[in-house]
Amino acid sequence: MPIYTYRCENCGVQFERQQKFEDLPLTWCPECKKKALRKVYYPVGIVFKGKGFYSTDHRSPSGQTPRPAKSGETESKSESSTPAPKPETPPASSEKSSED
């Protein structure tokens, strides 16, 4: 059963009461006997646990962890993804222009 907090708007007394969900909210103050009770609502703290939850409450691609290699993939495949350096070739245009 949940515990609800009540506060009297007339005298300011505050107390907690354990009630069922089906029970009607209290309205009469036990101290001043006036119909001035209101439920007090507090902010609920939310804790995100696990991969993909960040302090900004959304997932960003920069925070993703690299996925593990499948059984058919090898480390050499990831190394070959970087382009190989091109071999140096002498400029052909400068030699042709000097022959003319």
Backbone hydrogen bonds in HBPLUS format (Angstrom, degrees):
<---DONOR---> <-ACCEPTOR-->    atom                        ^
c    i                          cat <-CA-CA->   ^        H-A-AA   ^      H-
h    n   atom  resd res      DA  || num        DHA   H-A  angle D-A-AA Bond
n    s   type  num  typ     dist DA aas  dist angle  dist       angle   num
A0019-GLN N   A0002-PRO O   3.11 MM  17  6.06 156.0  2.17 169.3 176.6     1
A0004-TYR N   A0017-ARG O   2.89 MM  13  5.37 169.5  1.90 151.1 147.5     2
A0017-ARG N   A0004-TYR O   2.78 MM  13  5.37 155.1  1.84 155.0 163.7     3
A0040-VAL N   A0005-THR O   2.77 MM  35  5.38 161.2  1.80 150.6 149.3     4
A0006-TYR N   A0015-PHE O   2.78 MM   9  5.50 170.4  1.78 172.8 176.0     5
A0015-PHE N   A0006-TYR O   2.98 MM   9  5.50 154.6  2.04 148.4 156.3     6
A0007-ARG N   A0038-ARG O   2.91 MM  31  5.54 154.5  1.98 155.5 163.9     7
A0038-ARG N   A0007-ARG O   2.99 MM  31  5.54 149.7  2.09 141.4 150.1     8
A0008-CYS N   A0013-VAL O   2.89 MM   5  5.43 159.0  1.94 155.7 162.7     9
A0012-GLY N   A0008-CYS O   3.00 MM   4  4.86 133.4  2.22 118.7 131.2    10
A0009-GLU N   A0036-ALA O   2.86 MM  27  5.31 170.2  1.87 142.8 144.9    11
A0023-ASP N   A0020-LYS O   3.27 MM   3  5.32 143.3  2.42  97.8 107.5    12
A0037-LEU N   A0027-THR O   3.16 MM  10  4.74 170.2  2.17 134.2 131.3    13
A0029-CYS N   A0034-LYS O   2.88 MM   5  5.52 168.2  1.89 156.7 158.2    14
A0033-LYS N   A0029-CYS O   3.02 MM   4  4.92 130.7  2.28 124.9 134.9    15
A0057-ASP N   A0054-TYR O   2.97 MM   3  5.27 162.7  2.00 115.3 118.8    16
A0063-GLY N   A0060-SER O   3.15 MM   3  5.68 152.3  2.23 114.0 121.2    17
A0064-GLN N   A0061-PRO O   3.31 MM   3  5.46 168.5  2.32 108.4 111.5    18
A0073-GLU N   A0070-LYS O   3.18 MM   3  5.32 141.8  2.33 102.2 112.9    19
A0079-GLU N   A0075-GLU O   3.23 MM   4  6.57 146.6  2.35 144.4 154.1    20
A0080-SER N   A0076-SER O   2.94 MM   4  6.12 145.5  2.06 144.8 153.1    21
A0082-THR N   A0079-GLU O   3.45 MM   3  6.20 170.3  2.46 115.9 118.2    22
A0096-LYS N   A0092-ALA O   3.34 MM   4  6.58 163.1  2.38 154.6 158.6    23
A0097-SER N   A0093-SER O   3.31 MM   4  6.38 158.5  2.36 143.4 148.4    24
A0099-GLU N   A0096-LYS O   3.26 MM   3  5.39 139.2  2.43 100.4 110.9    25
